[in-house]
Amino acid sequence: MKSMYKPNEYEMNLIILYVISGLKTGATYTILDYIVSRTVDINYFALQNYLEALIESENLTELTVDGEKIYSLTVSGEETIGFFSDRIPMSIRDRLDEYVRETNEKENVSSEIVADYFPINEKEYSVKLNIKENDVTMLNIELYVGDRERARLISEHFAKNTTQVYSQIISIINQGIEKKPEEN
Protein backbone atom coordinates (compact mmCIF):
# COMPACT_ATOMS: atom_id res chain seq x y z
CA MET A 1 0.00 0.00 0.00
CA LYS A 2 1.28 3.44 -0.94
CA SER A 3 1.80 5.75 2.03
CA MET A 4 0.55 9.30 1.75
CA TYR A 5 2.00 12.50 3.12
CA LYS A 6 0.45 13.55 6.43
CA PRO A 7 0.50 17.36 6.55
CA ASN A 8 0.41 19.28 9.79
CA GLU A 9 -2.50 21.63 10.51
CA TYR A 10 -0.70 24.67 9.07
CA GLU A 11 0.16 22.86 5.83
CA MET A 12 -3.35 21.46 5.50
CA ASN A 13 -4.87 24.94 5.66
CA LEU A 14 -2.44 26.12 2.99
CA ILE A 15 -3.18 23.09 0.82
CA ILE A 16 -6.91 23.84 0.84
CA LEU A 17 -6.32 27.53 0.03
CA TYR A 18 -3.87 26.53 -2.71
CA VAL A 19 -6.36 24.18 -4.37
CA ILE A 20 -9.19 26.73 -4.28
CA SER A 21 -6.92 29.42 -5.72
CA GLY A 22 -6.16 27.21 -8.72
CA LEU A 23 -9.67 26.08 -9.57
CA LYS A 24 -11.51 27.71 -12.46
CA THR A 25 -14.79 26.17 -11.35
CA GLY A 26 -16.72 26.39 -8.10
CA ALA A 27 -14.81 24.78 -5.26
CA THR A 28 -17.43 22.37 -3.96
CA TYR A 29 -16.73 19.96 -1.12
CA THR A 30 -16.77 17.06 -3.60
CA ILE A 31 -14.11 18.66 -5.80
CA LEU A 32 -11.96 19.61 -2.81
CA ASP A 33 -12.24 16.12 -1.36
CA TYR A 34 -11.33 14.58 -4.72
CA ILE A 35 -8.18 16.67 -5.12
CA VAL A 36 -6.96 16.86 -1.53
CA SER A 37 -7.62 13.23 -0.51
CA ARG A 38 -5.72 11.95 -3.55
CA THR A 39 -2.73 14.04 -2.61
CA VAL A 40 -2.43 13.87 1.18
CA ASP A 41 -3.66 11.71 4.03
CA ILE A 42 -6.94 13.28 5.21
CA ASN A 43 -10.42 11.98 5.91
CA TYR A 44 -13.85 13.40 5.18
CA PHE A 45 -14.46 14.81 8.67
CA ALA A 46 -11.02 16.36 9.05
CA LEU A 47 -11.39 18.16 5.72
CA GLN A 48 -14.78 19.52 6.82
CA ASN A 49 -13.22 20.77 10.07
CA TYR A 50 -10.42 22.54 8.19
CA LEU A 51 -12.94 24.21 5.89
CA GLU A 52 -14.97 25.44 8.86
CA ALA A 53 -11.82 26.77 10.57
CA LEU A 54 -10.80 28.61 7.37
CA ILE A 55 -14.25 30.19 7.21
CA GLU A 56 -14.05 31.22 10.88
CA SER A 57 -10.60 32.74 10.31
CA GLU A 58 -12.06 34.64 7.33
CA ASN A 59 -9.75 33.03 4.78
CA LEU A 60 -12.71 31.42 2.99
CA THR A 61 -16.31 32.29 2.32
CA GLU A 62 -19.05 29.78 1.76
CA LEU A 63 -21.95 30.33 -0.62
CA THR A 64 -24.85 28.04 -1.37
CA VAL A 65 -25.65 27.80 -5.07
CA ASP A 66 -28.39 25.44 -6.23
CA GLY A 67 -28.25 23.69 -2.86
CA GLU A 68 -24.50 23.06 -3.06
CA LYS A 69 -21.87 24.82 -0.95
CA ILE A 70 -19.18 26.64 -2.90
CA TYR A 71 -15.98 27.80 -1.18
CA SER A 72 -14.01 30.81 -2.35
CA LEU A 73 -11.03 32.75 -1.08
CA THR A 74 -11.42 36.03 0.76
CA VAL A 75 -8.88 38.83 0.41
CA SER A 76 -7.20 37.46 3.52
CA GLY A 77 -7.14 33.95 2.04
CA GLU A 78 -5.61 35.22 -1.20
CA GLU A 79 -2.93 37.08 0.75
CA THR A 80 -2.23 34.04 2.91
CA ILE A 81 -1.72 31.69 -0.02
CA GLY A 82 0.19 34.37 -1.91
CA PHE A 83 2.68 34.75 0.91
CA PHE A 84 2.94 31.15 2.10
CA SER A 85 2.29 28.77 -0.82
CA ASP A 86 6.00 27.94 -0.88
CA ARG A 87 5.57 26.35 2.58
CA ILE A 88 3.70 23.47 0.93
CA PRO A 89 6.28 20.85 -0.09
CA MET A 90 7.05 21.06 -3.82
CA SER A 91 6.12 17.42 -4.43
CA ILE A 92 2.68 18.06 -2.91
CA ARG A 93 2.20 21.27 -4.93
CA ASP A 94 3.08 19.37 -8.10
CA ARG A 95 0.48 16.69 -7.39
CA LEU A 96 -2.12 19.32 -6.41
CA ASP A 97 -1.41 21.21 -9.63
CA GLU A 98 -1.91 18.02 -11.63
CA TYR A 99 -5.30 17.26 -10.02
CA VAL A 100 -6.42 20.91 -10.26
CA ARG A 101 -5.47 20.99 -13.96
CA GLU A 102 -7.31 17.70 -14.51
CA THR A 103 -10.40 19.04 -12.71
CA ASN A 104 -10.34 22.29 -14.66
CA GLU A 105 -10.10 20.36 -17.93
CA LYS A 106 -12.83 17.92 -16.89
CA GLU A 107 -15.13 20.77 -15.97
CA ASN A 108 -14.17 22.31 -19.33
CA VAL A 109 -14.55 25.80 -17.98
CA SER A 110 -13.71 28.58 -20.36
CA SER A 111 -13.85 31.94 -18.67
CA GLU A 112 -13.86 35.38 -20.17
CA ILE A 113 -13.38 38.39 -17.93
CA VAL A 114 -13.83 41.94 -19.14
CA ALA A 115 -12.95 44.90 -16.96
CA ASP A 116 -12.82 48.07 -18.98
CA TYR A 117 -13.55 51.75 -18.57
CA PHE A 118 -14.72 54.33 -21.03
CA PRO A 119 -15.54 58.06 -21.05
CA ILE A 120 -19.05 59.40 -20.69
CA ASN A 121 -17.76 62.90 -21.39
CA GLU A 122 -14.43 64.71 -20.94
CA LYS A 123 -14.33 64.35 -17.15
CA GLU A 124 -16.61 61.43 -16.28
CA TYR A 125 -16.11 57.70 -16.77
CA SER A 126 -17.98 54.42 -16.49
CA VAL A 127 -16.65 50.93 -15.85
CA LYS A 128 -17.96 47.76 -17.47
CA LEU A 129 -17.42 44.50 -15.60
CA ASN A 130 -18.35 41.22 -17.27
CA ILE A 131 -17.78 37.55 -16.43
CA LYS A 132 -18.68 34.76 -18.84
CA GLU A 133 -18.20 31.05 -18.28
CA ASN A 134 -18.83 28.65 -21.15
CA ASP A 135 -20.60 31.43 -23.05
CA VAL A 136 -23.02 32.07 -20.16
CA THR A 137 -22.96 35.58 -18.72
CA MET A 138 -22.42 35.18 -14.98
CA LEU A 139 -22.17 38.91 -14.20
CA ASN A 140 -22.57 42.04 -16.26
CA ILE A 141 -22.36 45.41 -14.52
CA GLU A 142 -21.85 48.91 -15.83
CA LEU A 143 -21.09 51.57 -13.21
CA TYR A 144 -20.68 55.32 -13.22
CA VAL A 145 -17.44 55.88 -11.29
CA GLY A 146 -16.43 59.50 -11.76
CA ASP A 147 -12.94 60.35 -12.94
CA ARG A 148 -10.58 58.39 -15.18
CA GLU A 149 -8.11 57.38 -12.44
CA ARG A 150 -10.86 55.86 -10.29
CA ALA A 151 -12.23 54.03 -13.35
CA ARG A 152 -8.77 52.61 -14.09
CA LEU A 153 -8.27 51.47 -10.48
CA ILE A 154 -11.69 49.78 -10.34
CA SER A 155 -11.05 47.97 -13.63
CA GLU A 156 -7.64 46.73 -12.42
CA HIS A 157 -9.05 45.62 -9.07
CA PHE A 158 -11.84 43.67 -10.74
CA ALA A 159 -9.48 42.01 -13.21
CA LYS A 160 -7.14 40.89 -10.39
CA ASN A 161 -9.88 39.89 -7.92
CA THR A 162 -12.70 38.63 -10.14
CA THR A 163 -13.58 35.56 -8.09
CA GLN A 164 -13.61 37.48 -4.82
CA VAL A 165 -15.70 40.36 -6.22
CA TYR A 166 -18.18 37.95 -7.78
CA SER A 167 -18.42 35.92 -4.56
CA GLN A 168 -19.04 39.03 -2.48
CA ILE A 169 -21.77 40.27 -4.83
CA ILE A 170 -23.49 36.86 -4.78
CA SER A 171 -23.11 36.67 -0.99
CA ILE A 172 -24.75 40.08 -0.53
CA ILE A 173 -27.61 39.10 -2.82
CA ASN A 174 -28.05 35.75 -1.05
CA GLN A 175 -28.11 37.45 2.37
CA GLY A 176 -31.04 39.54 1.20
CA ILE A 177 -32.86 36.48 -0.12
CA GLU A 178 -32.15 34.25 2.89
CA LYS A 179 -33.36 36.74 5.50
CA LYS A 180 -36.61 35.55 6.95
CA PRO A 181 -39.37 38.03 7.68
CA GLU A 182 -39.44 38.90 11.35
CA GLU A 183 -42.33 37.42 13.23
CA ASN A 184 -44.77 39.92 14.72
C-alpha positions as a printed Julia matrix, in Angstrom:
184×3 Matrix{Float64}:
   0.0    0.0     0.0
   1.28   3.44   -0.94
   1.8    5.75    2.03
   0.55   9.3     1.75
   2.0   12.5     3.12
   0.45  13.55    6.43
   0.5   17.36    6.55
   0.41  19.28    9.79
  -2.5   21.63   10.51
  -0.7   24.67    9.07
   0.16  22.86    5.83
  -3.35  21.46    5.5
  -4.87  24.94    5.66
  -2.44  26.12    2.99
  -3.18  23.09    0.82
  -6.91  23.84    0.84
  -6.32  27.53    0.03
  -3.87  26.53   -2.71
  -6.36  24.18   -4.37
  -9.19  26.73   -4.28
  -6.92  29.42   -5.72
  -6.16  27.21   -8.72
  -9.67  26.08   -9.57
 -11.51  27.71  -12.46
 -14.79  26.17  -11.35
 -16.72  26.39   -8.1
 -14.81  24.78   -5.26
 -17.43  22.37   -3.96
 -16.73  19.96   -1.12
 -16.77  17.06   -3.6
 -14.11  18.66   -5.8
 -11.96  19.61   -2.81
 -12.24  16.12   -1.36
 -11.33  14.58   -4.72
  -8.18  16.67   -5.12
  -6.96  16.86   -1.53
  -7.62  13.23   -0.51
  -5.72  11.95   -3.55
  -2.73  14.04   -2.61
  -2.43  13.87    1.18
  -3.66  11.71    4.03
  -6.94  13.28    5.21
 -10.42  11.98    5.91
 -13.85  13.4     5.18
 -14.46  14.81    8.67
 -11.02  16.36    9.05
 -11.39  18.16    5.72
 -14.78  19.52    6.82
 -13.22  20.77   10.07
 -10.42  22.54    8.19
 -12.94  24.21    5.89
 -14.97  25.44    8.86
 -11.82  26.77   10.57
 -10.8   28.61    7.37
 -14.25  30.19    7.21
 -14.05  31.22   10.88
 -10.6   32.74   10.31
 -12.06  34.64    7.33
  -9.75  33.03    4.78
 -12.71  31.42    2.99
 -16.31  32.29    2.32
 -19.05  29.78    1.76
 -21.95  30.33   -0.62
 -24.85  28.04   -1.37
 -25.65  27.8    -5.07
 -28.39  25.44   -6.23
 -28.25  23.69   -2.86
 -24.5   23.06   -3.06
 -21.87  24.82   -0.95
 -19.18  26.64   -2.9
 -15.98  27.8    -1.18
 -14.01  30.81   -2.35
 -11.03  32.75   -1.08
 -11.42  36.03    0.76
  -8.88  38.83    0.41
  -7.2   37.46    3.52
  -7.14  33.95    2.04
  -5.61  35.22   -1.2
  -2.93  37.08    0.75
  -2.23  34.04    2.91
  -1.72  31.69   -0.02
   0.19  34.37   -1.91
   2.68  34.75    0.91
   2.94  31.15    2.1
   2.29  28.77   -0.82
   6.0   27.94   -0.88
   5.57  26.35    2.58
   3.7   23.47    0.93
   6.28  20.85   -0.09
   7.05  21.06   -3.82
   6.12  17.42   -4.43
   2.68  18.06   -2.91
   2.2   21.27   -4.93
   3.08  19.37   -8.1
   0.48  16.69   -7.39
  -2.12  19.32   -6.41
  -1.41  21.21   -9.63
  -1.91  18.02  -11.63
  -5.3   17.26  -10.02
  -6.42  20.91  -10.26
  -5.47  20.99  -13.96
  -7.31  17.7   -14.51
 -10.4   19.04  -12.71
 -10.34  22.29  -14.66
 -10.1   20.36  -17.93
 -12.83  17.92  -16.89
 -15.13  20.77  -15.97
 -14.17  22.31  -19.33
 -14.55  25.8   -17.98
 -13.71  28.58  -20.36
 -13.85  31.94  -18.67
 -13.86  35.38  -20.17
 -13.38  38.39  -17.93
 -13.83  41.94  -19.14
 -12.95  44.9   -16.96
 -12.82  48.07  -18.98
 -13.55  51.75  -18.57
 -14.72  54.33  -21.03
 -15.54  58.06  -21.05
 -19.05  59.4   -20.69
 -17.76  62.9   -21.39
 -14.43  64.71  -20.94
 -14.33  64.35  -17.15
 -16.61  61.43  -16.28
 -16.11  57.7   -16.77
 -17.98  54.42  -16.49
 -16.65  50.93  -15.85
 -17.96  47.76  -17.47
 -17.42  44.5   -15.6
 -18.35  41.22  -17.27
 -17.78  37.55  -16.43
 -18.68  34.76  -18.84
 -18.2   31.05  -18.28
 -18.83  28.65  -21.15
 -20.6   31.43  -23.05
 -23.02  32.07  -20.16
 -22.96  35.58  -18.72
 -22.42  35.18  -14.98
 -22.17  38.91  -14.2
 -22.57  42.04  -16.26
 -22.36  45.41  -14.52
 -21.85  48.91  -15.83
 -21.09  51.57  -13.21
 -20.68  55.32  -13.22
 -17.44  55.88  -11.29
 -16.43  59.5   -11.76
 -12.94  60.35  -12.94
 -10.58  58.39  -15.18
  -8.11  57.38  -12.44
 -10.86  55.86  -10.29
 -12.23  54.03  -13.35
  -8.77  52.61  -14.09
  -8.27  51.47  -10.48
 -11.69  49.78  -10.34
 -11.05  47.97  -13.63
  -7.64  46.73  -12.42
  -9.05  45.62   -9.07
 -11.84  43.67  -10.74
  -9.48  42.01  -13.21
  -7.14  40.89  -10.39
  -9.88  39.89   -7.92
 -12.7   38.63  -10.14
 -13.58  35.56   -8.09
 -13.61  37.48   -4.82
 -15.7   40.36   -6.22
 -18.18  37.95   -7.78
 -18.42  35.92   -4.56
 -19.04  39.03   -2.48
 -21.77  40.27   -4.83
 -23.49  36.86   -4.78
 -23.11  36.67   -0.99
 -24.75  40.08   -0.53
 -27.61  39.1    -2.82
 -28.05  35.75   -1.05
 -28.11  37.45    2.37
 -31.04  39.54    1.2
 -32.86  36.48   -0.12
 -32.15  34.25    2.89
 -33.36  36.74    5.5
 -36.61  35.55    6.95
 -39.37  38.03    7.68
 -39.44  38.9    11.35
 -42.33  37.42   13.23
 -44.77  39.92   14.72
